[in-house]
Amino acid sequence: MDSISIAGSLLLMRAGQTQQALSTTMMKQAADQQNQMANLLAQNVQQSPRPSAISDSGFNFSTYA
């Protein structure tokens, strides 16, 4: 095997490793964004008034679906 073939193989291998690192980084960023959205939704649920606190009539109307 000549040196050009070895260098080409090395470049292909490094490109594959770089692609894998970028993919892993993108997946981590997506997971972090999903965690942030879940935290925001959990905070929103905690801050929203309960239907029973809004109405004192004999029945409660729920907007949760």
PLY file of the C-alpha trace (Angstrom):
ply
format ascii 1.0
element vertex 65
property float x
property float y
property float z
element edge 64
property int vertex1
property int vertex2
end_header
0.00 0.00 0.00
1.49 3.33 -1.00
1.56 6.45 1.14
-1.19 8.18 -0.85
-3.61 5.32 -0.15
-2.71 5.35 3.53
-3.20 9.14 3.71
-6.54 8.86 1.91
-7.72 6.15 4.26
-6.68 8.23 7.24
-8.56 11.27 5.93
-11.70 9.18 5.38
-11.46 7.77 8.89
-11.01 11.24 10.41
-13.95 12.58 8.40
-16.10 9.75 9.74
-15.03 10.49 13.30
-15.76 14.18 12.81
-19.23 13.37 11.43
-19.91 11.09 14.39
-18.83 13.78 16.85
-21.07 16.34 15.16
-24.02 13.94 15.21
-23.49 13.23 18.90
-23.32 16.96 19.65
-26.54 17.59 17.73
-28.34 14.80 19.57
-27.18 16.22 22.91
-28.41 19.68 21.95
-31.79 18.26 20.92
-32.07 16.39 24.23
-31.17 19.56 26.15
-33.87 21.49 24.27
-36.44 18.80 25.06
-35.47 18.95 28.74
-35.86 22.73 28.74
-39.29 22.45 27.12
-40.36 19.83 29.66
-39.20 22.07 32.50
-41.09 25.05 31.07
-44.25 22.97 30.72
-43.90 21.70 34.28
-43.51 25.27 35.55
-46.53 26.34 33.52
-48.66 23.58 35.01
-47.59 24.52 38.54
-48.40 28.20 37.98
-51.75 27.74 36.26
-54.81 27.99 38.49
-56.74 24.82 39.17
-60.29 24.66 37.74
-61.75 24.18 41.25
-60.09 27.41 42.37
-61.71 29.37 39.53
-65.32 28.26 39.94
-67.28 27.83 43.13
-70.41 26.55 41.37
-71.72 23.00 41.68
-69.69 21.74 38.73
-66.19 22.26 37.35
-65.27 22.72 33.74
-61.85 21.40 32.87
-59.83 22.71 29.95
-57.31 19.92 30.27
-57.53 17.45 27.43
0 1
1 2
2 3
3 4
4 5
5 6
6 7
7 8
8 9
9 10
10 11
11 12
12 13
13 14
14 15
15 16
16 17
17 18
18 19
19 20
20 21
21 22
22 23
23 24
24 25
25 26
26 27
27 28
28 29
29 30
30 31
31 32
32 33
33 34
34 35
35 36
36 37
37 38
38 39
39 40
40 41
41 42
42 43
43 44
44 45
45 46
46 47
47 48
48 49
49 50
50 51
51 52
52 53
53 54
54 55
55 56
56 57
57 58
58 59
59 60
60 61
61 62
62 63
63 64
